[in-house]
Amino acid sequence: FMTNINVFMGNPISHLFPAGLAINCEAESFEEAAAAAVKWNMETTQLQKGTYRFSTHAVHTPALQLGRTWRSLGTRIGGAIPSGTVVLAFALNPDARMQFRGRRVQAGEMIVQEDTCGLDFSFINEIDIMTLAVSREELDRRALALWQKPFPKQSRTGVLRFSGFGASERAGRGLSSLLREAMAGPGQFAKPATAHALENAALDSLLLRIEDHCKAAGSFDRHQAARRSATILHNRCREELSMSDLCEAVRANRRTLHMGFLELYGIPPMKYLR
């Protein structure tokens, strides 16, 4: 997912990432892949039998690592996240079966993880995943430019939803294209102007496609919103209430409410009302 290299070519690096460094790594066995992961402060466990293959490609600017990783079989991944970093990741293959911190990640969703907690991510079968590890300051700077507010603090660990049909696919194509071009000449990203252009383009591909700039709701947030909504439905069940009314009343987005009701009550909010 990321690298935590503090020294490059024998010289101290003052930036969060070693600017201009590219990673090209391929493995034909789990043992080779696991050995590479250790260098990046990651721990991996093979979850399925079979021939394990792995590849990862990444490029670095001072504030960002853009990477793409493919694994042929189910794996659990843990480890540390570099201090001051937020990781955003999503699968490029729509049939990916992923779990993040005990939660199933659906198609069209993106994992968000900051450095306050270690990685806890697993999947079954093949996966092709795009990752963006970025400094907290750079993420806030770009969110402020695009949304007129910093990236919400409560959204830095959880799952965010891409907005609209095909948004995750468009983000994947955009980032894949950026990565291919960057890998052709990674040394240029040691230069501030070139690095800044890549950072803006990569972050824009994701931040402009996140649903309602909403917070990444964990199970506690979903359940709390669902319980508040259920109380409102009990008290106002004779009124003509809509999902928009509920979302506004409890200050939650539609997906958070929908998932919270399914998890707590087994049915969506409007069926609960009926």
C-alpha positions in Angstrom: 0.0 0.0 0.0 2.7 2.4 0.8 6.4 2.7 1.7 7.8 4.3 4.8 11.3 5.1 3.6 13.1 7.7 5.6 16.5 7.5 3.8 17.0 7.4 0.1 20.4 7.0 -1.6 22.1 7.4 1.8 20.8 10.9 2.4 18.2 12.1 4.9 14.8 13.0 3.3 13.2 16.1 4.6 9.8 15.3 2.9 7.2 12.8 3.9 8.0 10.7 0.9 11.2 10.2 -1.1 10.4 12.5 -4.0 11.3 11.1 -7.5 11.5 7.5 -6.3 9.6 4.8 -8.3 8.8 1.3 -7.1 8.5 -1.6 -9.5 8.1 -4.9 -7.6 6.8 -8.2 -8.8 6.8 -11.6 -7.0 6.0 -15.2 -8.1 5.3 -16.5 -4.6 3.8 -15.4 -1.3 7.2 -15.6 0.3 8.7 -13.1 -2.1 5.7 -10.8 -1.7 5.8 -11.0 2.1 9.5 -10.2 2.1 8.9 -7.0 0.0 6.0 -6.0 2.3 8.3 -6.1 5.4 10.4 -3.4 3.8 7.3 -1.2 3.7 6.3 -1.9 7.4 3.5 -4.2 6.3 2.5 -7.7 7.5 0.7 -10.0 5.1 -1.1 -13.4 5.5 -2.1 -15.6 2.6 -5.8 -16.5 3.1 -6.3 -18.9 0.1 -4.4 -21.9 -1.3 -2.8 -21.7 -4.7 0.0 -20.0 -6.6 0.4 -16.6 -5.3 1.5 -13.7 -7.6 2.0 -10.1 -6.8 2.9 -6.8 -8.4 3.1 -3.2 -7.3 4.0 0.0 -9.0 4.3 3.4 -7.3 5.7 6.9 -7.7 6.5 9.5 -5.1 6.3 13.3 -4.7 7.3 15.0 -1.5 3.7 14.8 -0.1 2.2 11.9 -2.0 2.6 8.3 -3.1 0.4 7.1 -6.0 0.4 3.3 -6.4 -1.3 0.3 -7.9 -1.1 -3.2 -6.5 -2.3 -6.5 -7.9 -2.5 -9.8 -5.9 -3.8 -13.1 -7.2 -5.2 -14.6 -4.0 -6.9 -13.6 -0.8 -4.6 -11.8 1.7 -4.9 -10.0 5.1 -2.7 -6.9 5.3 -1.7 -5.1 8.5 1.0 -2.7 9.5 1.9 0.9 10.3 1.0 4.0 8.3 3.7 6.7 8.1 3.1 9.5 10.6 1.2 12.4 9.2 -0.3 10.4 6.3 -3.8 9.5 5.2 -4.3 6.6 2.8 -7.2 6.4 0.3 -7.7 3.1 -1.6 -10.3 1.5 -3.8 -10.5 -1.6 -5.9 -10.4 -1.3 -9.7 -12.0 -4.7 -10.3 -15.7 -4.4 -9.5 -16.0 -8.0 -8.3 -13.5 -7.5 -5.5 -14.5 -8.9 -2.1 -12.9 -6.7 0.6 -13.2 -6.2 4.3 -11.9 -3.1 6.1 -11.8 -3.1 9.9 -14.6 -5.7 10.1 -16.8 -4.0 7.4 -17.5 -5.3 4.0 -16.4 -2.7 1.3 -18.9 -2.5 -1.5 -18.3 -1.7 -5.2 -18.1 2.1 -5.6 -16.6 2.7 -2.1 -13.2 3.9 -1.1 -11.3 3.1 2.1 -9.8 6.0 4.1 -7.3 5.3 6.8 -5.1 7.8 8.7 -2.0 7.1 10.8 -3.8 7.0 14.2 -4.6 3.3 13.6 -2.8 0.5 11.9 -4.0 -1.1 8.7 -6.6 -3.9 9.0 -7.6 -4.9 5.5 -8.4 -8.2 3.8 -9.8 -9.6 0.6 -10.7 -12.9 -1.0 -9.7 -13.8 -4.6 -7.9 -11.5 -7.0 -7.7 -7.8 -6.4 -6.4 -4.8 -8.3 -6.3 -1.8 -6.0 -5.3 1.8 -6.4 -3.9 3.6 -3.5 -3.1 7.2 -2.7 -1.0 7.9 0.4 -0.9 11.6 1.1 0.2 14.0 3.8 -2.6 15.2 6.0 -1.7 18.8 5.2 -1.8 18.3 1.4 -5.2 16.5 1.7 -6.6 19.4 3.7 -5.1 22.0 1.3 -6.7 20.4 -1.7 -10.0 19.8 0.0 -10.1 23.4 1.0 -9.6 24.5 -2.6 -12.3 22.2 -3.9 -14.8 22.2 -1.2 -14.1 25.4 0.7 -13.4 23.3 3.8 -10.7 20.9 5.0 -11.1 17.2 4.6 -13.3 16.3 7.6 -11.4 14.9 10.5 -14.0 12.2 11.2 -13.6 11.0 7.6 -10.0 10.1 7.9 -10.8 6.5 9.0 -13.7 4.7 7.4 -15.3 4.2 4.0 -16.5 6.9 1.6 -18.9 6.4 -1.3 -18.1 7.6 -4.8 -20.9 9.8 -6.2 -23.0 8.5 -9.1 -22.8 5.6 -11.5 -19.4 4.9 -12.9 -17.6 7.5 -10.7 -15.2 5.0 -9.2 -14.4 3.6 -12.7 -13.6 7.1 -14.0 -11.4 7.8 -10.9 -9.6 4.5 -11.5 -9.0 5.3 -15.2 -7.7 8.8 -14.4 -5.3 7.7 -11.7 -4.1 4.7 -13.7 -3.3 7.1 -16.6 -1.5 9.5 -14.2 0.6 6.6 -12.8 1.6 5.2 -16.2 2.8 8.7 -17.3 4.6 9.3 -14.0 6.4 6.0 -14.0 8.0 6.9 -17.4 10.0 9.7 -15.7 9.7 9.6 -11.9 12.8 11.8 -11.3 10.9 14.9 -12.4 8.8 14.7 -9.3 11.7 15.8 -7.2 11.0 19.3 -8.7 8.4 21.3 -6.7 6.3 22.5 -9.7 6.0 19.1 -11.4 5.3 17.4 -8.0 2.6 19.9 -7.2 0.9 19.3 -10.5 0.7 15.5 -9.9 -0.5 16.0 -6.4 -3.3 18.3 -7.5 -4.3 16.0 -10.4 -4.3 12.8 -8.3 -6.3 14.3 -5.4 -8.8 16.0 -7.7 -9.5 12.6 -9.3 -10.8 11.4 -6.0 -12.1 14.4 -4.1 -14.3 15.6 -6.9 -16.1 12.3 -7.0 -16.8 11.7 -3.4 -20.5 11.6 -2.5 -21.6 14.9 -0.8 -18.2 15.3 0.7 -19.7 13.2 3.4 -18.0 11.8 6.5 -16.8 8.2 6.4 -19.3 6.6 8.7 -18.2 3.7 10.8 -20.7 1.3 12.4 -21.1 3.6 15.5 -22.0 6.6 13.3 -24.5 4.6 11.2 -26.2 3.0 14.2 -26.4 6.3 16.1 -28.0 8.0 13.1 -30.4 5.1 12.6 -31.5 5.1 16.2 -32.1 8.9 16.1 -34.1 8.4 12.9 -36.1 5.6 14.3 -37.2 7.9 17.2 -38.2 10.5 14.8 -40.2 8.0 12.8 -42.0 6.8 15.9 -42.9 10.3 16.9 -43.9 11.6 13.5 -45.2 8.4 11.8 -48.5 10.1 10.8 -46.6 12.8 8.8 -45.5 12.6 5.2 -41.8 12.0 5.9 -39.2 11.4 3.2 -35.6 10.2 3.2 -34.5 13.8 2.6 -36.4 14.9 5.7 -34.7 12.2 7.8 -31.2 13.0 6.5 -31.7 16.6 7.3 -33.1 15.9 10.8 -30.2 13.7 11.9 -27.5 15.3 9.7 -26.5 12.1 7.9 -26.3 11.1 4.3 -28.7 8.6 2.6 -26.2 5.7 2.5 -25.4 6.1 6.2 -29.0 5.9 7.2 -29.8 3.1 4.8 -26.9 0.9 6.0 -27.6 1.7 9.7 -31.2 0.6 9.4 -30.3 -2.6 7.6 -27.7 -3.4 10.3 -29.9 -2.6 13.3 -33.4 -3.4 12.1 -32.9 -5.5 8.9 -35.0 -3.2 6.7 -34.6 0.2 5.0 -35.9 3.4 6.7 -39.0 3.9 4.6 -40.1 0.3 5.0 -39.5 0.7 8.8 -41.8 3.7 8.6 -44.6 1.8 6.8 
